[in-house]
């Protein structure tokens, strides 16, 4: 199953609403624009954290530290499970 974070779902809803308004995000309400900015920030942090953990997992693997590698992979699994 592919997980979808609530921020991603809301981004999709706001994009759909903007598309229905001619593809113009300026037509969203002030509150919706704030939600959009918030969702984009949440997305940024998720991507940064996932990328950081994946990079660390690669370093651990390259160093042959399987204990560290497994710990990082467990964190990745937990993050991905939280997206379901």
mmCIF file of the N, C-alpha and C atoms, coordinates in Angstrom:
data_MODEL
# 
_entry.id   MODEL 
# 
loop_
_atom_site.group_PDB 
_atom_site.id 
_atom_site.type_symbol 
_atom_site.label_atom_id 
_atom_site.label_alt_id 
_atom_site.label_comp_id 
_atom_site.label_asym_id 
_atom_site.label_entity_id 
_atom_site.label_seq_id 
_atom_site.pdbx_PDB_ins_code 
_atom_site.Cartn_x 
_atom_site.Cartn_y 
_atom_site.Cartn_z 
_atom_site.occupancy 
_atom_site.B_iso_or_equiv 
_atom_site.pdbx_formal_charge 
_atom_site.auth_seq_id 
_atom_site.auth_comp_id 
_atom_site.auth_asym_id 
_atom_site.auth_atom_id 
_atom_site.pdbx_PDB_model_num 
ATOM 1   N N  . UNK A 1 1  ? 0.837   -1.173 0.000   1.00 0.00 ? 1  UNK A N  1 
ATOM 2   C CA . UNK A 1 1  ? 0.000   0.000  0.000   1.00 0.00 ? 1  UNK A CA 1 
ATOM 3   C C  . UNK A 1 1  ? 0.886   1.242  0.000   1.00 0.00 ? 1  UNK A C  1 
ATOM 4   N N  . UNK A 1 2  ? 0.506   2.230  -0.760  1.00 0.00 ? 2  UNK A N  1 
ATOM 5   C CA . UNK A 1 2  ? 1.246   3.485  -0.804  1.00 0.00 ? 2  UNK A CA 1 
ATOM 6   C C  . UNK A 1 2  ? 0.616   4.441  0.189   1.00 0.00 ? 2  UNK A C  1 
ATOM 7   N N  . UNK A 1 3  ? 1.435   4.958  1.088   1.00 0.00 ? 3  UNK A N  1 
ATOM 8   C CA . UNK A 1 3  ? 0.940   5.863  2.104   1.00 0.00 ? 3  UNK A CA 1 
ATOM 9   C C  . UNK A 1 3  ? 0.804   7.285  1.594   1.00 0.00 ? 3  UNK A C  1 
ATOM 10  N N  . UNK A 1 4  ? -0.209  7.968  2.085   1.00 0.00 ? 4  UNK A N  1 
ATOM 11  C CA . UNK A 1 4  ? -0.409  9.368  1.732   1.00 0.00 ? 4  UNK A CA 1 
ATOM 12  C C  . UNK A 1 4  ? -0.572  10.142 3.036   1.00 0.00 ? 4  UNK A C  1 
ATOM 13  N N  . UNK A 1 5  ? 0.345   11.039 3.278   1.00 0.00 ? 5  UNK A N  1 
ATOM 14  C CA . UNK A 1 5  ? 0.284   11.886 4.468   1.00 0.00 ? 5  UNK A CA 1 
ATOM 15  C C  . UNK A 1 5  ? -0.897  12.844 4.334   1.00 0.00 ? 5  UNK A C  1 
ATOM 16  N N  . UNK A 1 6  ? -1.471  13.232 5.453   1.00 0.00 ? 6  UNK A N  1 
ATOM 17  C CA . UNK A 1 6  ? -2.621  14.136 5.415   1.00 0.00 ? 6  UNK A CA 1 
ATOM 18  C C  . UNK A 1 6  ? -2.289  15.463 4.738   1.00 0.00 ? 6  UNK A C  1 
ATOM 19  N N  . UNK A 1 7  ? -1.044  15.904 4.858   1.00 0.00 ? 7  UNK A N  1 
ATOM 20  C CA . UNK A 1 7  ? -0.640  17.145 4.174   1.00 0.00 ? 7  UNK A CA 1 
ATOM 21  C C  . UNK A 1 7  ? -0.688  16.967 2.662   1.00 0.00 ? 7  UNK A C  1 
ATOM 22  N N  . UNK A 1 8  ? -0.308  15.787 2.184   1.00 0.00 ? 8  UNK A N  1 
ATOM 23  C CA . UNK A 1 8  ? -0.351  15.531 0.740   1.00 0.00 ? 8  UNK A CA 1 
ATOM 24  C C  . UNK A 1 8  ? -1.794  15.465 0.236   1.00 0.00 ? 8  UNK A C  1 
ATOM 25  N N  . UNK A 1 9  ? -2.650  14.880 1.046   1.00 0.00 ? 9  UNK A N  1 
ATOM 26  C CA . UNK A 1 9  ? -4.064  14.806 0.660   1.00 0.00 ? 9  UNK A CA 1 
ATOM 27  C C  . UNK A 1 9  ? -4.649  16.217 0.571   1.00 0.00 ? 9  UNK A C  1 
ATOM 28  N N  . UNK A 1 10 ? -4.315  17.068 1.551   1.00 0.00 ? 10 UNK A N  1 
ATOM 29  C CA . UNK A 1 10 ? -4.841  18.440 1.534   1.00 0.00 ? 10 UNK A CA 1 
ATOM 30  C C  . UNK A 1 10 ? -4.248  19.228 0.372   1.00 0.00 ? 10 UNK A C  1 
ATOM 31  N N  . UNK A 1 11 ? -2.976  19.002 0.057   1.00 0.00 ? 11 UNK A N  1 
ATOM 32  C CA . UNK A 1 11 ? -2.379  19.647 -1.123  1.00 0.00 ? 11 UNK A CA 1 
ATOM 33  C C  . UNK A 1 11 ? -3.154  19.275 -2.381  1.00 0.00 ? 11 UNK A C  1 
ATOM 34  N N  . UNK A 1 12 ? -3.529  18.011 -2.485  1.00 0.00 ? 12 UNK A N  1 
ATOM 35  C CA . UNK A 1 12 ? -4.291  17.552 -3.645  1.00 0.00 ? 12 UNK A CA 1 
ATOM 36  C C  . UNK A 1 12 ? -5.658  18.230 -3.694  1.00 0.00 ? 12 UNK A C  1 
ATOM 37  N N  . UNK A 1 13 ? -6.320  18.336 -2.544  1.00 0.00 ? 13 UNK A N  1 
ATOM 38  C CA . UNK A 1 13 ? -7.636  18.985 -2.502  1.00 0.00 ? 13 UNK A CA 1 
ATOM 39  C C  . UNK A 1 13 ? -7.548  20.455 -2.912  1.00 0.00 ? 13 UNK A C  1 
ATOM 40  N N  . UNK A 1 14 ? -6.547  21.152 -2.383  1.00 0.00 ? 14 UNK A N  1 
ATOM 41  C CA . UNK A 1 14 ? -6.391  22.570 -2.715  1.00 0.00 ? 14 UNK A CA 1 
ATOM 42  C C  . UNK A 1 14 ? -6.027  22.758 -4.187  1.00 0.00 ? 14 UNK A C  1 
ATOM 43  N N  . UNK A 1 15 ? -5.219  21.862 -4.716  1.00 0.00 ? 15 UNK A N  1 
ATOM 44  C CA . UNK A 1 15 ? -4.856  21.935 -6.134  1.00 0.00 ? 15 UNK A CA 1 
ATOM 45  C C  . UNK A 1 15 ? -6.075  21.685 -7.007  1.00 0.00 ? 15 UNK A C  1 
ATOM 46  N N  . UNK A 1 16 ? -6.897  20.719 -6.631  1.00 0.00 ? 16 UNK A N  1 
ATOM 47  C CA . UNK A 1 16 ? -8.122  20.433 -7.374  1.00 0.00 ? 16 UNK A CA 1 
ATOM 48  C C  . UNK A 1 16 ? -9.045  21.653 -7.364  1.00 0.00 ? 16 UNK A C  1 
ATOM 49  N N  . UNK A 1 17 ? -9.165  22.282 -6.214  1.00 0.00 ? 17 UNK A N  1 
ATOM 50  C CA . UNK A 1 17 ? -10.006 23.472 -6.115  1.00 0.00 ? 17 UNK A CA 1 
ATOM 51  C C  . UNK A 1 17 ? -9.456  24.602 -6.983  1.00 0.00 ? 17 UNK A C  1 
ATOM 52  N N  . UNK A 1 18 ? -8.138  24.787 -6.963  1.00 0.00 ? 18 UNK A N  1 
ATOM 53  C CA . UNK A 1 18 ? -7.515  25.832 -7.783  1.00 0.00 ? 18 UNK A CA 1 
ATOM 54  C C  . UNK A 1 18 ? -7.695  25.526 -9.269  1.00 0.00 ? 18 UNK A C  1 
ATOM 55  N N  . UNK A 1 19 ? -7.572  24.260 -9.652  1.00 0.00 ? 19 UNK A N  1 
ATOM 56  C CA . UNK A 1 19 ? -7.762  23.877 -11.058 1.00 0.00 ? 19 UNK A CA 1 
ATOM 57  C C  . UNK A 1 19 ? -9.191  24.154 -11.503 1.00 0.00 ? 19 UNK A C  1 
ATOM 58  N N  . UNK A 1 20 ? -10.146 23.874 -10.611 1.00 0.00 ? 20 UNK A N  1 
ATOM 59  C CA . UNK A 1 20 ? -11.550 24.135 -10.938 1.00 0.00 ? 20 UNK A CA 1 
ATOM 60  C C  . UNK A 1 20 ? -11.808 25.627 -11.109 1.00 0.00 ? 20 UNK A C  1 
ATOM 61  N N  . UNK A 1 21 ? -10.945 26.441 -10.493 1.00 0.00 ? 21 UNK A N  1 
ATOM 62  C CA . UNK A 1 21 ? -11.062 27.904 -10.604 1.00 0.00 ? 21 UNK A CA 1 
ATOM 63  C C  . UNK A 1 21 ? -10.158 28.428 -11.716 1.00 0.00 ? 21 UNK A C  1 
ATOM 64  N N  . UNK A 1 22 ? -9.897  27.588 -12.696 1.00 0.00 ? 22 UNK A N  1 
ATOM 65  C CA . UNK A 1 22 ? -9.088  28.015 -13.829 1.00 0.00 ? 22 UNK A CA 1 
ATOM 66  C C  . UNK A 1 22 ? -7.587  27.833 -13.634 1.00 0.00 ? 22 UNK A C  1 
ATOM 67  N N  . UNK A 1 23 ? -7.223  27.029 -12.652 1.00 0.00 ? 23 UNK A N  1 
ATOM 68  C CA . UNK A 1 23 ? -5.809  26.758 -12.417 1.00 0.00 ? 23 UNK A CA 1 
ATOM 69  C C  . UNK A 1 23 ? -5.089  27.885 -11.689 1.00 0.00 ? 23 UNK A C  1 
ATOM 70  N N  . UNK A 1 24 ? -5.860  28.733 -11.050 1.00 0.00 ? 24 UNK A N  1 
ATOM 71  C CA . UNK A 1 24 ? -5.300  29.912 -10.416 1.00 0.00 ? 24 UNK A CA 1 
ATOM 72  C C  . UNK A 1 24 ? -5.358  29.779 -8.901  1.00 0.00 ? 24 UNK A C  1 
ATOM 73  N N  . UNK A 1 25 ? -4.188  29.680 -8.266  1.00 0.00 ? 25 UNK A N  1 
ATOM 74  C CA . UNK A 1 25 ? -4.135  29.569 -6.815  1.00 0.00 ? 25 UNK A CA 1 
ATOM 75  C C  . UNK A 1 25 ? -4.530  30.880 -6.144  1.00 0.00 ? 25 UNK A C  1 
ATOM 76  N N  . UNK A 1 26 ? -4.496  31.972 -6.869  1.00 0.00 ? 26 UNK A N  1 
ATOM 77  C CA . UNK A 1 26 ? -4.901  33.266 -6.313  1.00 0.00 ? 26 UNK A CA 1 
ATOM 78  C C  . UNK A 1 26 ? -6.379  33.288 -5.954  1.00 0.00 ? 26 UNK A C  1 
ATOM 79  N N  . UNK A 1 27 ? -7.138  32.389 -6.522  1.00 0.00 ? 27 UNK A N  1 
ATOM 80  C CA . UNK A 1 27 ? -8.580  32.344 -6.239  1.00 0.00 ? 27 UNK A CA 1 
ATOM 81  C C  . UNK A 1 27 ? -8.910  31.581 -4.959  1.00 0.00 ? 27 UNK A C  1 
ATOM 82  N N  . UNK A 1 28 ? -7.911  30.972 -4.353  1.00 0.00 ? 28 UNK A N  1 
ATOM 83  C CA . UNK A 1 28 ? -8.140  30.314 -3.065  1.00 0.00 ? 28 UNK A CA 1 
ATOM 84  C C  . UNK A 1 28 ? -8.325  31.388 -2.001  1.00 0.00 ? 28 UNK A C  1 
ATOM 85  N N  . UNK A 1 29 ? -9.076  31.041 -0.961  1.00 0.00 ? 29 UNK A N  1 
ATOM 86  C CA . UNK A 1 29 ? -9.278  31.991 0.137   1.00 0.00 ? 29 UNK A CA 1 
ATOM 87  C C  . UNK A 1 29 ? -7.961  32.192 0.890   1.00 0.00 ? 29 UNK A C  1 
ATOM 88  N N  . UNK A 1 30 ? -7.921  33.206 1.710   1.00 0.00 ? 30 UNK A N  1 
ATOM 89  C CA . UNK A 1 30 ? -6.717  33.483 2.506   1.00 0.00 ? 30 UNK A CA 1 
ATOM 90  C C  . UNK A 1 30 ? -6.385  32.303 3.419   1.00 0.00 ? 30 UNK A C  1 
ATOM 91  N N  . UNK A 1 31 ? -7.411  31.701 4.002   1.00 0.00 ? 31 UNK A N  1 
ATOM 92  C CA . UNK A 1 31 ? -7.202  30.539 4.880   1.00 0.00 ? 31 UNK A CA 1 
ATOM 93  C C  . UNK A 1 31 ? -6.645  29.367 4.071   1.00 0.00 ? 31 UNK A C  1 
ATOM 94  N N  . UNK A 1 32 ? -7.187  29.149 2.881   1.00 0.00 ? 32 UNK A N  1 
ATOM 95  C CA . UNK A 1 32 ? -6.702  28.050 2.030   1.00 0.00 ? 32 UNK A CA 1 
ATOM 96  C C  . UNK A 1 32 ? -5.262  28.299 1.596   1.00 0.00 ? 32 UNK A C  1 
ATOM 97  N N  . UNK A 1 33 ? -4.912  29.530 1.335   1.00 0.00 ? 33 UNK A N  1 
ATOM 98  C CA . UNK A 1 33 ? -3.517  29.850 0.975   1.00 0.00 ? 33 UNK A CA 1 
ATOM 99  C C  . UNK A 1 33 ? -2.585  29.571 2.157   1.00 0.00 ? 33 UNK A C  1 
ATOM 100 N N  . UNK A 1 34 ? -3.048  29.862 3.374   1.00 0.00 ? 34 UNK A N  1 
ATOM 101 C CA . UNK A 1 34 ? -2.257  29.543 4.568   1.00 0.00 ? 34 UNK A CA 1 
ATOM 102 C C  . UNK A 1 34 ? -2.106  28.036 4.713   1.00 0.00 ? 34 UNK A C  1 
ATOM 103 N N  . UNK A 1 35 ? -3.191  27.300 4.468   1.00 0.00 ? 35 UNK A N  1 
ATOM 104 C CA . UNK A 1 35 ? -3.135  25.833 4.519   1.00 0.00 ? 35 UNK A CA 1 
ATOM 105 C C  . UNK A 1 35 ? -2.150  25.304 3.488   1.00 0.00 ? 35 UNK A C  1 
ATOM 106 N N  . UNK A 1 36 ? -2.179  25.883 2.296   1.00 0.00 ? 36 UNK A N  1 
ATOM 107 C CA . UNK A 1 36 ? -1.279  25.473 1.229   1.00 0.00 ? 36 UNK A CA 1 
ATOM 108 C C  . UNK A 1 36 ? 0.172   25.664 1.656   1.00 0.00 ? 36 UNK A C  1 
ATOM 109 N N  . UNK A 1 37 ? 0.471   26.831 2.214   1.00 0.00 ? 37 UNK A N  1 
ATOM 110 C CA . UNK A 1 37 ? 1.833   27.105 2.690   1.00 0.00 ? 37 UNK A CA 1 
ATOM 111 C C  . UNK A 1 37 ? 2.225   26.133 3.796   1.00 0.00 ? 37 UNK A C  1 
ATOM 112 N N  . UNK A 1 38 ? 1.305   25.846 4.706   1.00 0.00 ? 38 UNK A N  1 
ATOM 113 C CA . UNK A 1 38 ? 1.580   24.908 5.795   1.00 0.00 ? 38 UNK A CA 1 
ATOM 114 C C  . UNK A 1 38 ? 1.859   23.503 5.255   1.00 0.00 ? 38 UNK A C  1 
ATOM 115 N N  . UNK A 1 39 ? 1.026   23.055 4.326   1.00 0.00 ? 39 UNK A N  1 
ATOM 116 C CA . UNK A 1 39 ? 1.197   21.721 3.745   1.00 0.00 ? 39 UNK A CA 1 
ATOM 117 C C  . UNK A 1 39 ? 2.524   21.609 3.000   1.00 0.00 ? 39 UNK A C  1 
ATOM 118 N N  . UNK A 1 40 ? 2.908   22.665 2.313   1.00 0.00 ? 40 UNK A N  1 
ATOM 119 C CA . UNK A 1 40 ? 4.187   22.662 1.609   1.00 0.00 ? 40 UNK A CA 1 
ATOM 120 C C  . UNK A 1 40 ? 5.356   22.579 2.594   1.00 0.00 ? 40 UNK A C  1 
ATOM 121 N N  . UNK A 1 41 ? 5.224   23.247 3.737   1.00 0.00 ? 41 UNK A N  1 
ATOM 122 C CA . UNK A 1 41 ? 6.266   23.181 4.762   1.00 0.00 ? 41 UNK A CA 1 
ATOM 123 C C  . UNK A 1 41 ? 6.349   21.781 5.361   1.00 0.00 ? 41 UNK A C  1 
ATOM 124 N N  . UNK A 1 42 ? 5.194   21.178 5.639   1.00 0.00 ? 42 UNK A N  1 
ATOM 125 C CA . UNK A 1 42 ? 5.166   19.812 6.164   1.00 0.00 ? 42 UNK A CA 1 
ATOM 126 C C  . UNK A 1 42 ? 5.808   18.862 5.162   1.00 0.00 ? 42 UNK A C  1 
ATOM 127 N N  . UNK A 1 43 ? 5.479   19.033 3.892   1.00 0.00 ? 43 UNK A N  1 
ATOM 128 C CA . UNK A 1 43 ? 6.060   18.199 2.843   1.00 0.00 ? 43 UNK A CA 1 
ATOM 129 C C  . UNK A 1 43 ? 7.577   18.355 2.816   1.00 0.00 ? 43 UNK A C  1 
ATOM 130 N N  . UNK A 1 44 ? 8.047   19.585 2.887   1.00 0.00 ? 44 UNK A N  1 
ATOM 131 C CA . UNK A 1 44 ? 9.487   19.843 2.887   1.00 0.00 ? 44 UNK A CA 1 
ATOM 132 C C  . UNK A 1 44 ? 10.176  19.095 4.021   1.00 0.00 ? 44 UNK A C  1 
ATOM 133 N N  . UNK A 1 45 ? 9.619   19.173 5.213   1.00 0.00 ? 45 UNK A N  1 
ATOM 134 C CA . UNK A 1 45 ? 10.226  18.507 6.361   1.00 0.00 ? 45 UNK A CA 1 
ATOM 135 C C  . UNK A 1 45 ? 10.206  16.986 6.219   1.00 0.00 ? 45 UNK A C  1 
ATOM 136 N N  . UNK A 1 46 ? 9.122   16.450 5.695   1.00 0.00 ? 46 UNK A N  1 
ATOM 137 C CA . UNK A 1 46 ? 9.059   15.000 5.460   1.00 0.00 ? 46 UNK A CA 1 
ATOM 138 C C  . UNK A 1 46 ? 10.130  14.550 4.472   1.00 0.00 ? 46 UNK A C  1 
ATOM 139 N N  . UNK A 1 47 ? 10.252  15.287 3.378   1.00 0.00 ? 47 UNK A N  1 
ATOM 140 C CA . UNK A 1 47 ? 11.240  14.944 2.355   1.00 0.00 ? 47 UNK A CA 1 
ATOM 141 C C  . UNK A 1 47 ? 12.654  15.054 2.919   1.00 0.00 ? 47 UNK A C  1 
ATOM 142 N N  . UNK A 1 48 ? 12.916  16.127 3.646   1.00 0.00 ? 48 UNK A N  1 
ATOM 143 C CA . UNK A 1 48 ? 14.250  16.299 4.249   1.00 0.00 ? 48 UNK A CA 1 
ATOM 144 C C  . UNK A 1 48 ? 14.587  15.150 5.192   1.00 0.00 ? 48 UNK A C  1 
ATOM 145 N N  . UNK A 1 49 ? 13.628  14.795 6.038   1.00 0.00 ? 49 UNK A N  1 
ATOM 146 C CA . UNK A 1 49 ? 13.884  13.736 7.016   1.00 0.00 ? 49 UNK A CA 1 
ATOM 147 C C  . UNK A 1 49 ? 14.086  12.386 6.323   1.00 0.00 ? 49 UNK A C  1 
ATOM 148 N N  . UNK A 1 50 ? 13.231  12.078 5.364   1.00 0.00 ? 50 UNK A N  1 
ATOM 149 C CA . UNK A 1 50 ? 13.383  10.814 4.635   1.00 0.00 ? 50 UNK A CA 1 
ATOM 150 C C  . UNK A 1 50 ? 14.705  10.760 3.878   1.00 0.00 ? 50 UNK A C  1 
ATOM 151 N N  . UNK A 1 51 ? 15.046  11.847 3.190   1.00 0.00 ? 51 UNK A N  1 
ATOM 152 C CA . UNK A 1 51 ? 16.302  11.882 2.443   1.00 0.00 ? 51 UNK A CA 1 
ATOM 153 C C  . UNK A 1 51 ? 17.510  11.757 3.364   1.00 0.00 ? 51 UNK A C  1 
ATOM 154 N N  . UNK A 1 52 ? 17.438  12.406 4.514   1.00 0.00 ? 52 UNK A N  1 
ATOM 155 C CA . UNK A 1 52 ? 18.531  12.336 5.477   1.00 0.00 ? 52 UNK A CA 1 
ATOM 156 C C  . UNK A 1 52 ? 18.717  10.910 5.990   1.00 0.00 ? 52 UNK A C  1 
ATOM 157 N N  . UNK A 1 53 ? 17.607  10.273 6.356   1.00 0.00 ? 53 UNK A N  1 
ATOM 158 C CA . UNK A 1 53 ? 17.699  8.891  6.844   1.00 0.00 ? 53 UNK A CA 1 
ATOM 159 C C  . UNK A 1 53 ? 18.196  7.943  5.757   1.00 0.00 ? 53 UNK A C  1 
ATOM 160 N N  . UNK A 1 54 ? 17.752  8.142  4.536   1.00 0.00 ? 54 UNK A N  1 
ATOM 161 C CA . UNK A 1 54 ? 18.211  7.277  3.441   1.00 0.00 ? 54 UNK A CA 1 
ATOM 162 C C  . UNK A 1 54 ? 19.697  7.475  3.178   1.00 0.00 ? 54 UNK A C  1 
ATOM 163 N N  . UNK A 1 55 ? 20.161  8.694  3.272   1.00 0.00 ? 55 UNK A N  1 
ATOM 164 C CA . UNK A 1 55 ? 21.595  8.963  3.098   1.00 0.00 ? 55 UNK A CA 1 
ATOM 165 C C  . UNK A 1 55 ? 22.404  8.316  4.212   1.00 0.00 ? 55 UNK A C  1 
ATOM 166 N N  . UNK A 1 56 ? 21.915  8.438  5.437   1.00 0.00 ? 56 UNK A N  1 
ATOM 167 C CA . UNK A 1 56 ? 22.603  7.798  6.563   1.00 0.00 ? 56 UNK A CA 1 
ATOM 168 C C  . UNK A 1 56 ? 22.606  6.281  6.425   1.00 0.00 ? 56 UNK A C  1 
ATOM 169 N N  . UNK A 1 57 ? 21.503  5.730  5.970   1.00 0.00 ? 57 UNK A N  1 
ATOM 170 C CA . UNK A 1 57 ? 21.439  4.280  5.774   1.00 0.00 ? 57 UNK A CA 1 
ATOM 171 C C  . UNK A 1 57 ? 22.479  3.834  4.753   1.00 0.00 ? 57 UNK A C  1 
ATOM 172 N N  . UNK A 1 58 ? 22.651  4.627  3.698   1.00 0.00 ? 58 UNK A N  1 
ATOM 173 C CA . UNK A 1 58 ? 23.652  4.296  2.685   1.00 0.00 ? 58 UNK A CA 1 
ATOM 174 C C  . UNK A 1 58 ? 25.058  4.342  3.280   1.00 0.00 ? 58 UNK A C  1 
ATOM 175 N N  . UNK A 1 59 ? 25.338  5.374  4.084   1.00 0.00 ? 59 UNK A N  1 
ATOM 176 C CA . UNK A 1 59 ? 26.656  5.494  4.720   1.00 0.00 ? 59 UNK A CA 1 
ATOM 177 C C  . UNK A 1 59 ? 26.890  4.313  5.649   1.00 0.00 ? 59 UNK A C  1 
ATOM 178 N N  . UNK A 1 60 ? 25.892  3.970  6.448   1.00 0.00 ? 60 UNK A N  1 
ATOM 179 C CA . UNK A 1 60 ? 26.024  2.837  7.366   1.00 0.00 ? 60 UNK A CA 1 
ATOM 180 C C  . UNK A 1 60 ? 26.293  1.549  6.593   1.00 0.00 ? 60 UNK A C  1 
ATOM 181 N N  . UNK A 1 61 ? 25.576  1.361  5.489   1.00 0.00 ? 61 UNK A N  1 
ATOM 182 C CA . UNK A 1 61 ? 25.763  0.171  4.664   1.00 0.00 ? 61 UNK A CA 1 
ATOM 183 C C  . UNK A 1 61 ? 27.173  0.138  4.080   1.00 0.00 ? 61 UNK A C  1 
ATOM 184 N N  . UNK A 1 62 ? 27.605  1.271  3.536   1.00 0.00 ? 62 UNK A N  1 
ATOM 185 C CA . UNK A 1 62 ? 28.945  1.347  2.933   1.00 0.00 ? 62 UNK A CA 1 
ATOM 186 C C  . UNK A 1 62 ? 30.043  1.095  3.966   1.00 0.00 ? 62 UNK A C  1 
ATOM 187 N N  . UNK A 1 63 ? 29.792  1.487  5.217   1.00 0.00 ? 63 UNK A N  1 
ATOM 188 C CA . UNK A 1 63 ? 30.763  1.276  6.289   1.00 0.00 ? 63 UNK A CA 1 
ATOM 189 C C  . UNK A 1 63 ? 30.694  -0.146 6.854   1.00 0.00 ? 63 UNK A C  1 
ATOM 190 N N  . UNK A 1 64 ? 29.682  -0.880 6.441   1.00 0.00 ? 64 UNK A N  1 
ATOM 191 C CA . UNK A 1 64 ? 29.534  -2.249 6.925   1.00 0.00 ? 64 UNK A CA 1 
ATOM 192 C C  . UNK A 1 64 ? 28.947  -2.329 8.327   1.00 0.00 ? 64 UNK A C  1 
ATOM 193 N N  . UNK A 1 65 ? 28.369  -1.237 8.803   1.00 0.00 ? 65 UNK A N  1 
ATOM 194 C CA . UNK A 1 65 ? 27.779  -1.207 10.143  1.00 0.00 ? 65 UNK A CA 1 
ATOM 195 C C  . UNK A 1 65 ? 26.305  -1.601 10.031  1.00 0.00 ? 65 UNK A C  1 
ATOM 196 N N  . UNK A 1 66 ? 26.065  -2.897 10.068  1.00 0.00 ? 66 UNK A N  1 
ATOM 197 C CA . UNK A 1 66 ? 24.706  -3.406 9.864   1.00 0.00 ? 66 UNK A CA 1 
ATOM 198 C C  . UNK A 1 66 ? 23.779  -3.108 11.038  1.00 0.00 ? 66 UNK A C  1 
ATOM 199 N N  . UNK A 1 67 ? 24.326  -2.970 12.239  1.00 0.00 ? 67 UNK A N  1 
ATOM 200 C CA . UNK A 1 67 ? 23.490  -2.615 13.388  1.00 0.00 ? 67 UNK A CA 1 
ATOM 201 C C  . UNK A 1 67 ? 22.928  -1.209 13.177  1.00 0.00 ? 67 UNK A C  1 
ATOM 202 N N  . UNK A 1 68 ? 23.813  -0.269 12.849  1.00 0.00 ? 68 UNK A N  1 
ATOM 203 C CA . UNK A 1 68 ? 23.402  1.112  12.597  1.00 0.00 ? 68 UNK A CA 1 
ATOM 204 C C  . UNK A 1 68 ? 22.447  1.163  11.390  1.00 0.00 ? 68 UNK A C  1 
ATOM 205 N N  . UNK A 1 69 ? 22.793  0.433  10.338  1.00 0.00 ? 69 UNK A N  1 
ATOM 206 C CA . UNK A 1 69 ? 21.973  0.389  9.137   1.00 0.00 ? 69 UNK A CA 1 
ATOM 207 C C  . UNK A 1 69 ? 20.555  -0.094 9.469   1.00 0.00 ? 69 UNK A C  1 
ATOM 208 N N  . UNK A 1 70 ? 20.464  -1.161 10.259  1.00 0.00 ? 70 UNK A N  1 
ATOM 209 C CA . UNK A 1 70 ? 19.152  -1.697 10.632  1.00 0.00 ? 70 UNK A CA 1 
ATOM 210 C C  . UNK A 1 70 ? 18.363  -0.714 11.494  1.00 0.00 ? 70 UNK A C  1 
ATOM 211 N N  . UNK A 1 71 ? 19.057  0.003  12.394  1.00 0.00 ? 71 UNK A N  1 
ATOM 212 C CA . UNK A 1 71 ? 18.381  1.010  13.222  1.00 0.00 ? 71 UNK A CA 1 
ATOM 213 C C  . UNK A 1 71 ? 17.774  2.109  12.340  1.00 0.00 ? 71 UNK A C  1 
ATOM 214 N N  . UNK A 1 72 ? 18.537  2.552  11.363  1.00 0.00 ? 72 UNK A N  1 
ATOM 215 C CA . UNK A 1 72 ? 18.055  3.597  10.458  1.00 0.00 ? 72 UNK A CA 1 
ATOM 216 C C  . UNK A 1 72 ? 16.894  3.073  9.625   1.00 0.00 ? 72 UNK A C  1 
ATOM 217 N N  . UNK A 1 73 ? 17.016  1.865  9.129   1.00 0.00 ? 73 UNK A N  1 
ATOM 218 C CA . UNK A 1 73 ? 15.937  1.269  8.325   1.00 0.00 ? 73 UNK A CA 1 
ATOM 219 C C  . UNK A 1 73 ? 14.663  1.109  9.144   1.00 0.00 ? 73 UNK A C  1 
ATOM 220 N N  . UNK A 1 74 ? 14.791  0.813  10.429  1.00 0.00 ? 74 UNK A N  1 
ATOM 221 C CA . UNK A 1 74 ? 13.619  0.728  11.297  1.00 0.00 ? 74 UNK A CA 1 
ATOM 222 C C  . UNK A 1 74 ? 12.935  2.092  11.397  1.00 0.00 ? 74 UNK A C  1 
ATOM 223 N N  . UNK A 1 75 ? 13.732  3.154  11.526  1.00 0.00 ? 75 UNK A N  1 
ATOM 224 C CA . UNK A 1 75 ? 13.164  4.505  11.574  1.00 0.00 ? 75 UNK A CA 1 
ATOM 225 C C  . UNK A 1 75 ? 12.450  4.841  10.271  1.00 0.00 ? 75 UNK A C  1 
ATOM 226 N N  . UNK A 1 76 ? 13.057  4.448  9.157   1.00 0.00 ? 76 UNK A N  1 
ATOM 227 C CA . UNK A 1 76 ? 12.423  4.668  7.856   1.00 0.00 ? 76 UNK A CA 1 
ATOM 228 C C  . UNK A 1 76 ? 11.104  3.911  7.758   1.00 0.00 ? 76 UNK A C  1 
ATOM 229 N N  . UNK A 1 77 ? 11.108  2.670  8.201   1.00 0.00 ? 77 UNK A N  1 
ATOM 230 C CA . UNK A 1 77 ? 9.881   1.861  8.181   1.00 0.00 ? 77 UNK A CA 1 
ATOM 231 C C  . UNK A 1 77 ? 8.791   2.494  9.036   1.00 0.00 ? 77 UNK A C  1 
ATOM 232 N N  . UNK A 1 78 ? 9.175   3.009  10.205  1.00 0.00 ? 78 UNK A N  1 
ATOM 233 C CA . UNK A 1 78 ? 8.211   3.666  11.089  1.00 0.00 ? 78 UNK A CA 1 
ATOM 234 C C  . UNK A 1 78 ? 7.624   4.906  10.417  1.00 0.00 ? 78 UNK A C  1 
ATOM 235 N N  . UNK A 1 79 ? 8.484   5.699  9.789   1.00 0.00 ? 79 UNK A N  1 
ATOM 236 C CA . UNK A 1 79 ? 7.999   6.897  9.097   1.00 0.00 ? 79 UNK A CA 1 
ATOM 237 C C  . UNK A 1 79 ? 7.033   6.522  7.984   1.00 0.00 ? 79 UNK A C  1 
ATOM 238 N N  . UNK A 1 80 ? 7.419   5.539  7.179   1.00 0.00 ? 80 UNK A N  1 
ATOM 239 C CA . UNK A 1 80 ? 6.578   5.134  6.059   1.00 0.00 ? 80 UNK A CA 1 
ATOM 240 C C  . UNK A 1 80 ? 5.256   4.538  6.552   1.00 0.00 ? 80 UNK A C  1 
ATOM 241 N N  . UNK A 1 81 ? 5.303   3.809  7.666   1.00 0.00 ? 81 UNK A N  1 
ATOM 242 C CA . UNK A 1 81 ? 4.069   3.239  8.222   1.00 0.00 ? 81 UNK A CA 1 
ATOM 243 C C  . UNK A 1 81 ? 3.140   4.335  8.724   1.00 0.00 ? 81 UNK A C  1 
ATOM 244 N N  . UNK A 1 82 ? 3.708   5.440  9.190   1.00 0.00 ? 82 UNK A N  1 
ATOM 245 C CA . UNK A 1 82 ? 2.876   6.534  9.699   1.00 0.00 ? 82 UNK A CA 1 
ATOM 246 C C  . UNK A 1 82 ? 2.148   7.262  8.570   1.00 0.00 ? 82 UNK A C  1 
ATOM 247 N N  . UNK A 1 83 ? 2.548   7.026  7.348   1.00 0.00 ? 83 UNK A N  1 
ATOM 248 C CA . UNK A 1 83 ? 1.908   7.666  6.199   1.00 0.00 ? 83 UNK A CA 1 
ATOM 249 C C  . UNK A 1 83 ? 0.658   6.921  5.762   1.00 0.00 ? 83 UNK A C  1 
ATOM 250 N N  . UNK A 1 84 ? 0.445   5.729  6.255   1.00 0.00 ? 84 UNK A N  1 
ATOM 251 C CA . UNK A 1 84 ? -0.707  4.930  5.835   1.00 0.00 ? 84 UNK A CA 1 
ATOM 252 C C  . UNK A 1 84 ? -1.990  5.425  6.439   1.00 0.00 ? 84 UNK A C  1 
# 
